[in-house]
Amino acid sequence: MEQSVLDTKKELVEKASSLIPKLRQYGEEIEKTNSLPKEIIDDLQNEGTLKVLRPHLFGGYQTDMRTYTEVVTEISRGNGSAGWFVALSNIRDYMISYTFGEKALSEIYKQGEDVVLAGNFKPIKCDIKKVDGGYYIEEAQWPFVSGSPHADWCYFGFPIFDENGGVEMAIMVIPRNELEVLDDWYVMGLKGSGSNSCHIKNVFVPDHRVSLDRLASKGEYLIEPLKEVALYRSSFVPSLTLSIVAPALGLAKAAMDLFMERLPKAGIGNTFYNKQAEAPITHHQVAQAQLKIDSAEMHLYRAVDKIDSYAERGQVMDKSEIVKVKADFGYVNQLCKEAIDLLVAGVGSMFTYETNPIQRVYRDFLTMHLHGFITPSSLIETYGRVLCGQEPNTYFV
């Protein structure tokens, strides 16, 4: 049985890797259409890359964060938008599986259907009232709902206020046909990620599709068959942070792939180096970039393996461990950026063409790099504070 589990994990990563050529082939089309083509979505579903963290109970592979990260890395190596979509869609399986009870889960995961999930926590407009049997959304809107054009269900965070003015966050799940996906995702990178805003007006959400964040984070809603599954004991904050940084390594590896692919045909302008591969500056650029990618990979999997190890032992990460794991992720983000910058410097003016695949990788990476969850300076500063005996300067631990 154990060998079968290992074979499944290996096969999922191999299937993801096999999609790299096709994803690169579709890169320009994804940019022009601002979306992932149906053929690509179908391939991602057919190869199982959207069910890596889904429970066996609902037709998924129920693997671990290591397998998830390896799959996202390979898909991102083919295309950043596809990698981001796979990263975010999978992490929502993990989140929804412990956030909602049996009734809601049975509605979301109907037998024989492949489900795509999307969502975001923070609304930019929110007029929601408690009513008998649930909540009524008069009007609400959430930005950056990655994958929403392809989603069957979406989850959204929203504040609940008590009689004394206190507030806590809740999470609801809503079918795609009860919301509007806005056509507003026009950006410099990750253009095909479908991170559109979602707008909802005059919709009733029954109580069984609403959970309190404070209770969900303690496993209060976890259904009986999943209570002993290690994956759903994975620490929430590190796992959510991982989902944002997961495409980084694949994008850095893509930049190296593409650089080395063009190297035999390239020279260095205004020098006697007709073959760029013979120039010492190129040797330094390539070696330093590869060392940074290797270092990023070591930090990434050190942190991911720690998440899995705690989950397998059924132990809860303390605050200092969570901060350290997040610092690893921030450092991965930084190292990958530095590696890509070195390679871009070696490409020269050809980089300026929008059709240059290395420029596409750079723009995709930069769009991910700027996400507030994985800002290197913030995560590394917090780690330093804890090492110096100070309290973290963030509530998100």
Residue pairs with C-beta under 8 A, 6 or more apart in sequence:
5 63
8 61
8 63
9 61
9 63
9 64
9 66
9 67
12 47
12 48
12 49
12 52
12 61
12 63
12 67
12 71
13 67
13 70
13 71
13 74
15 47
15 48
15 49
16 47
16 49
16 70
16 71
16 72
16 74
16 75
16 86
17 74
17 77
18 47
19 43
19 44
19 47
19 49
19 74
19 75
19 78
20 74
20 75
20 77
20 78
21 78
22 40
22 43
22 78
23 40
23 75
23 78
23 79
23 82
24 78
24 79
24 357
26 37
26 39
26 40
26 79
27 79
27 357
27 360
28 355
29 37
30 36
30 37
30 40
30 79
30 81
30 82
30 191
30 192
31 191
31 192
31 354
31 360
33 192
34 185
34 186
34 191
34 192
35 149
35 191
35 192
35 194
36 81
36 82
36 85
36 150
36 192
36 193
36 194
40 82
41 116
41 150
44 50
44 75
44 82
44 85
44 86
45 114
45 116
48 61
49 71
49 75
49 86
49 90
50 86
50 89
50 90
50 114
50 116
51 59
51 60
51 61
51 90
51 93
51 114
52 60
52 61
52 63
52 67
52 68
52 71
52 90
52 93
53 60
53 61
53 62
53 63
53 68
53 90
53 91
53 93
53 94
53 97
53 231
54 60
54 61
54 62
54 90
54 93
54 97
54 109
55 62
55 93
55 97
55 225
55 226
55 229
55 232
56 62
57 109
57 225
57 226
58 97
58 105
58 109
59 109
59 111
59 114
60 93
61 67
62 229
62 231
63 231
64 230
64 231
64 234
64 308
64 311
65 231
65 234
65 239
65 242
65 304
65 307
65 308
65 311
66 301
66 304
66 305
66 308
68 90
68 91
68 246
69 242
69 246
69 300
69 301
69 304
71 86
71 90
72 83
72 86
72 87
72 90
72 246
72 247
72 250
73 83
73 246
73 247
73 249
73 250
73 253
74 250
75 82
75 83
75 86
75 247
75 250
76 82
76 83
76 84
76 86
76 87
76 246
76 247
76 248
76 249
76 250
76 251
76 254
77 83
77 250
77 251
77 253
77 254
77 257
78 250
78 254
79 192
79 364
80 189
80 190
80 193
80 247
80 250
80 251
80 254
80 360
80 361
80 364
80 365
80 367
80 368
81 190
81 191
81 192
81 193
81 364
82 192
83 246
83 247
83 250
83 251
84 146
84 190
84 193
84 195
84 247
84 364
84 368
85 146
85 147
85 150
85 192
85 193
85 194
87 243
87 244
87 246
87 247
88 118
88 146
88 147
88 193
88 243
89 116
89 117
89 118
89 147
90 243
91 239
91 240
91 242
91 243
92 117
92 118
92 119
92 155
93 117
94 231
94 232
94 234
94 239
95 119
95 155
95 236
95 240
96 105
96 108
96 117
96 153
96 155
96 173
97 105
97 222
97 226
97 232
98 216
98 219
98 221
98 222
98 226
98 232
99 155
99 171
99 211
99 216
99 221
100 108
100 173
100 208
100 209
100 211
100 221
101 208
101 211
101 221
101 223
102 223
103 208
104 173
104 208
104 209
105 223
107 209
108 115
108 117
108 152
108 153
108 173
109 115
113 152
115 152
115 153
116 147
116 150
116 151
116 152
117 147
117 151
117 152
117 153
117 154
117 155
118 145
118 146
118 147
118 148
118 150
118 151
118 153
118 154
118 155
118 194
118 198
119 142
119 145
119 154
119 155
119 156
119 173
120 142
120 143
120 144
120 145
120 146
120 156
120 157
120 198
121 156
121 157
121 169
121 171
122 142
122 157
123 140
123 141
123 142
123 156
123 157
123 158
124 141
124 142
124 143
124 197
125 139
125 140
125 141
126 140
126 141
126 158
126 159
127 137
127 138
127 139
127 140
128 135
128 136
128 137
128 138
128 140
128 158
129 135
129 136
129 138
130 160
131 204
133 206
133 207
134 204
134 205
134 206
134 207
134 209
134 210
135 172
135 204
135 205
135 207
135 210
136 202
136 203
136 204
136 205
137 200
137 201
137 202
137 203
137 204
137 205
138 201
138 202
139 199
139 200
139 201
139 202
140 156
140 158
140 199
140 200
140 201
141 182
141 197
141 198
141 199
141 200
142 156
142 157
142 197
142 198
143 197
144 195
144 197
145 151
145 154
145 181
145 195
145 196
145 197
145 198
146 193
146 194
146 195
147 193
147 194
147 195
148 154
148 181
148 194
148 195
148 196
148 198
149 181
149 194
149 196
150 194
151 176
152 175
152 176
153 173
153 174
153 175
153 176
154 173
154 174
154 176
154 179
154 198
155 171
155 172
155 173
155 174
156 171
156 172
156 173
156 174
156 198
156 200
157 169
157 170
157 171
157 213
158 169
158 170
158 171
158 172
159 167
159 168
159 169
159 170
160 167
160 168
160 169
160 170
160 212
161 167
162 168
168 212
168 213
168 214
169 212
169 213
169 214
170 210
170 211
170 212
170 213
171 210
171 211
171 212
171 213
171 216
172 205
172 209
172 210
172 211
173 209
174 200
174 203
174 205
174 209
178 200
178 203
179 198
179 199
179 200
179 203
180 198
180 199
180 200
180 201
181 196
181 197
181 198
182 196
182 197
182 198
182 199
183 196
184 196
184 197
185 191
185 193
185 194
185 195
185 196
185 197
187 195
187 367
188 363
188 366
188 367
189 360
189 362
189 363
189 364
189 365
189 366
189 367
189 368
190 364
190 367
190 368
211 221
215 221
217 236
219 227
219 232
219 233
222 232
226 232
230 308
230 311
230 312
230 314
231 311
233 310
233 311
233 314
234 307
234 308
234 310
234 311
235 307
235 310
235 311
235 316
235 317
235 322
235 325
237 322
237 326
237 396
237 397
238 303
238 307
238 317
238 322
238 325
238 326
238 329
239 307
240 373
241 325
241 326
241 329
241 373
241 374
242 303
242 304
242 307
242 329
244 368
244 371
244 373
244 374
245 300
245 329
245 330
245 332
245 333
245 368
245 373
245 374
247 364
247 368
248 296
248 300
248 332
248 333
248 336
248 365
248 368
248 369
248 374
249 293
249 296
249 297
249 300
249 332
249 336
251 336
251 340
251 361
251 364
251 365
251 368
252 292
252 293
252 296
252 335
252 336
252 339
252 340
252 365
253 293
254 361
255 289
255 339
255 340
255 343
255 344
255 358
255 361
255 362
255 365
256 286
256 289
256 290
256 293
256 339
256 343
258 357
258 358
258 361
259 286
259 289
259 343
259 346
259 347
259 358
260 286
262 347
263 276
263 277
263 282
264 275
264 277
266 275
266 276
266 277
267 273
267 274
267 275
267 276
268 276
268 279
268 281
268 282
268 348
269 348
269 349
271 279
273 279
276 282
276 346
281 346
282 346
285 342
285 343
285 345
285 346
286 343
286 346
288 339
288 342
289 338
289 339
289 340
289 342
289 343
290 339
292 335
292 336
292 338
292 339
292 342
293 335
293 336
293 339
295 335
296 331
296 332
296 335
296 336
296 339
299 328
299 329
299 331
299 332
299 335
300 328
300 329
300 332
302 328
303 324
303 325
303 328
303 329
303 332
306 317
306 321
306 325
307 317
307 325
310 316
310 317
310 321
317 325
319 386
319 392
319 397
320 386
322 397
323 382
323 383
323 386
323 392
323 397
324 383
324 386
326 379
326 382
326 383
326 397
327 379
327 380
327 382
327 383
329 374
329 379
330 374
330 375
330 376
330 377
330 378
330 379
330 380
330 383
331 376
331 379
331 380
333 369
333 374
333 375
333 376
334 376
334 380
336 365
336 369
337 365
337 366
337 369
337 376
340 361
340 362
340 365
343 358
344 351
344 358
344 362
347 356
347 358
350 356
351 358
351 359
351 362
352 359
353 359
354 360
368 374
372 378
373 396
378 394
381 393
382 392
382 393
382 394
385 391
385 392
385 393
386 392
